[in-house]
């Protein structure tokens, strides 16, 4: 339900941002100006005046990764240790 509402909101804002006539009719209906208009903010994007977080660079030390080696190759155990002596009965 939330995804449908969000998709409808994005579609509506896209239509009003793409059509100047519809956008102008929206402002005539409400009597508002373009300052802080959701359609204008959606069309132009919003820049947040916050500083980007600075991440420390990765360590420059090279470390050899230890490789695990298997001493013995492990196989799956067979389903039957001995094959069945007879087949199914003949009908």
N, C-alpha and C positions, 0 to 999 in steps of 0.2 A: 504494500500500500504506500509506504514511504517512498520507494523507488519510483512508483508511478507519479506521485505528486511532484517529486524532484524533476523527473523527466518532463512533465507538463510545464513546470516553471521555466526550465531551460528552453524548451521549445517556444513558449510564449515570449520570453525575453529576446530570443533570437529573431522572432518574427517582428517584434517592435523595433529592434535594433537595425534590422535590414530594410525596413520600410519607413522612410521619413514621414510619409503621409499619415500612417497609423500612429507613429510616435507623436506627431503634432496634434492629431485628434485626441489622443490620450491626455495631453496637457491642456487642451481646450476644455475637456470634460471635467478635469479636476481643478483647473486654474492654477497649477503649480509651475514653477520654472524648472530649467534643466539642472540647477544646482542640487547635487545629491540625488539625482534621478537614478533609479535602479537600472533603467534601460541604458543610460549613458555609462554608468559604472560597469555594467556587464559588457557593453560594446568595447570600451576602452581598456578594461582591466583595472584592477585596483593595486596600487603599489603600497606596500606596508612599510612605514618608515623605521622599521626595526633592523638592527644589525644582524647579519647572518651569523650563526654560531660558527666559531672557529674550532676545527678539529685538529688535534696534534697530528703531525705526519707520522707515518708508520716507522717503526724502529729500523735503523740502518744495519743492525747486526745480522749477519747471515748465520743461521743455525742449520746444521745438517739434521734432517729429519731421520729419526731411527726407524729402520725398516724391520718389521717383524717377519721372521722367517719360520716356516713350519718344519719341524724335524721329521715329521711323518705325514705322508699323504693320507688323509682320512677319506674313506669311501662310505657310501651308504650301505648298510647291511642288506643282504639279499632278502627278498620276501620269504623264500623257502630255502632252508639249508640243504634239503634234499628234494628232488623233484617228486611229485606224487607218483605212486606206483601204478595207479590205474586211471583211466579216463572216466567220464560219466557213464552211467549205465545206458545200454542201447534200448531203445523203445520198440 
